[in-house]
């Protein structure tokens, strides 16, 4: 193993594979991971044009017990795509393999190794269109060495789905970790450490910072491996939004020595919304909210993270260009609803509830409450979204039913009028885009 490899971390995941799972559960349910939804990968990483049919290759680096690997392999089952699952824990790989066998998945290659060895194995493993690295880099002695290793096997037009811990939402976690180091002292037995942690958790006073924020965290309720991973980990750090831009981003976003990559943030079930001040501040924002929306996106994201305090992880897509995201404003692109059973008719009812005037959208799944100006035509345009028609076809259908005395609005006018409605739903990842060249069976279902 490389010099900066941490034996204690590997020993933890051999003894306590993570995330905890029972492979038999795969007989009855598929665990979905947010970043690995193919429509999301297509929208954010391949400008909506990825068919996933032409020898698509994915690497799950630090795949653990297999959630991301199994989800990718299941979605790509009927293609010629190949998934490589790499992990340093043989115990975790064994569980992931059992899950794949239960599902009859034959499109996975298993590699028992550290991701730090990827550069040395590049000739053997090849390069990848998409790399998932979720919950791994923040456990390395040198996270940047890990990221460089990922880049060494990423295709020039490839993308990385990354998850690292977020500083603000984990304040209570790090106080608990410090507390348990004091409590456990020189104790080396993992089960005794876990028992001590359970005893402390059961007796915490209400003023404890972890107790105050306990609703944000779930791992300690998932058994021994969850407790150890959250509160007893030997190597654990977190990042603020600004630190991620400085580390991974380019000069345009304020990074002086970053990797020059483009970052697209999307929190699980909430999308970009927790990074936008106007969506964090609720239905009655201060007067300055309009001015905040005009600030550079990095500045907005940094403010929103501090405003909300609920981001415990940062999930993001990392690409070499902002052009990798499907563009709004191109009439050839097909909009479609995603992540919940939303239809054009239902969306039109919600956005037309105040007859074209600003209204408060209360989104149950994300907890977002935000004032939205649907524009003159927003509700009608939403009603025409069916996942098959392009914006150009939607606009043509809108004009075909036009009954106004003036000339029907052109595409530019309609895109401008619909922008706030689209941006709101897109910020929640409830509407995505695909190009007609993408296979709708994989990219829009």
Secondary structure, DSSP 8 states (H G I E B T S, - for coil): --TT--HHHHHHHHHS-SS---GGGGGT-----GGG-HHHHHHHHSTT---S-S--EEEEET-TTSHHHHHHHHHTTTSS-EEEEEES-HHHHHHHHHHHHHHT---EEEEES-GGGTGGGHHHH--EEEEEEES-GGGSTTHHHHHHHHHTTEEEEEEEEEEEEBTGGGHHHHHHHHHHHHHHTT---HHHHHHHHHHHHHH--TT-HHHHTGGG--GGGS-HHHHHHHHS-SS---B-HHHHHHHH--GGGT-SSS---EEEE-BTTTBTGGG-HHHHS-TT--TTHHHHTTS-HHHHHHHHHHHH----EEEEEEES-GGGS--TT-TT-EEEE-SS---HHHHHHHHTTTTTS-EEEEETTTTEEEEE--TTTHHHHHHT--SSSBHHHHHHHHHHT---SS----HHHHHHHHHHHHHHHHHTTSEEEE-TTS-HHHH--
